[in-house]
Amino acid sequence: MNLRQIDYVLAVAEEENFTRAAERCHTVQSALSHQIARLEQEFGARLFERTSRQVTLTPAGQTFVKHARQVREAAQRLEDEMAAATGEIRGSLRIGSISTLGRLDLPALLAEYHRRHPQVDVQLAMRMSDVMMEELRVQQIDVAFLGVWPGEPVLGLDARLLWEEPLLALLRPDHPLAALPQLDLQQLAACTLVDWPAGSGPRLQTDMAFAVQGIRRRVAFEVNHADMLISLVHSLGAVAMVPALGAGEHAGLVARPVRDGPRRRVYLASHDSPTPAAAAFLNLLARYLPPDPDGTSA
């Protein structure tokens, strides 16, 4: 068994098609099929069920793929570590992030990172924090910027608190509550509210704030994208809760502080043993974190 054979099996498993897998591996289908047949002979088990319409993994194939991915990742990690030992950072960097990072200029950070390490392929995905925490635990991403409510634990992760901030009420200037300098949760409970899906990290922040005060509220609209949340505030005159550091970025809307309102903590989470590409990103990040009000770094 060799890495090329492993790559062939993984390609077929992911493409569910021998022709597409061969194209992906830059080889001819006959060569790919021959190498997989040799593996099946070596292990004495079929890895794939083949029909004229589909290709699926057998139970033995599922076991092979599970461990083959770990072998391939370990081999790639070895290549990247050896390159780093000679001063070259390469490989891939998988970043997850919440959609609002008001205190951090992430595009500028990524631009400088690319200038310094052009051989690293960067993948950035916006996700809910609870999804990213699980992706970190199973090593599907390398680094994540998480936004969680203060009572939520960040278990099993190497997490560093970057900052904590309140959530403000976002509303149109012609909303009756916009004339007030400060709002409370009871006033908001009487409004048409738009929020994130129940059970998501951002939703927990607001749900817990209302629950602590013993206030029941009805969320009229649940959305899973920040742009849609803002659009509903614009078009319906609804009210949403948004992080303070990004609240002023929404043209045509106003933000008001909320007494006893929700807060969120923004964490940087990664693995205990980061890849060379991730370690370089973490080192560079320190230059882009703004100081806290007391003058220290975040």
Secondary structure as UniProt FT lines:
FT   HELIX           3..15
FT   HELIX           18..24
FT   TURN            25..26
FT   HELIX           29..43
FT   STRAND          48..50
FT   STRAND          55..57
FT   HELIX           59..85
FT   TURN            86..87
FT   STRAND          91..97
FT   TURN            102..103
FT   HELIX           106..116
FT   TURN            118..119
FT   STRAND          120..126
FT   HELIX           129..137
FT   TURN            138..139
FT   STRAND          143..148
FT   TURN            150..151
FT   TURN            155..156
FT   STRAND          158..171
FT   TURN            173..174
FT   HELIX           176..179
FT   STRAND          183..184
FT   HELIX           185..189
FT   STRAND          193..195
FT   TURN            198..199
FT   HELIX           201..212
FT   TURN            213..214
FT   STRAND          219..222
FT   HELIX           226..236
FT   STRAND          239..243
FT   HELIX           244..249
FT   TURN            251..252
FT   STRAND          254..256
FT   STRAND          258..259
FT   STRAND          263..270
FT   HELIX           276..285
FT   TURN            286..288
FT   TURN            293..294
//
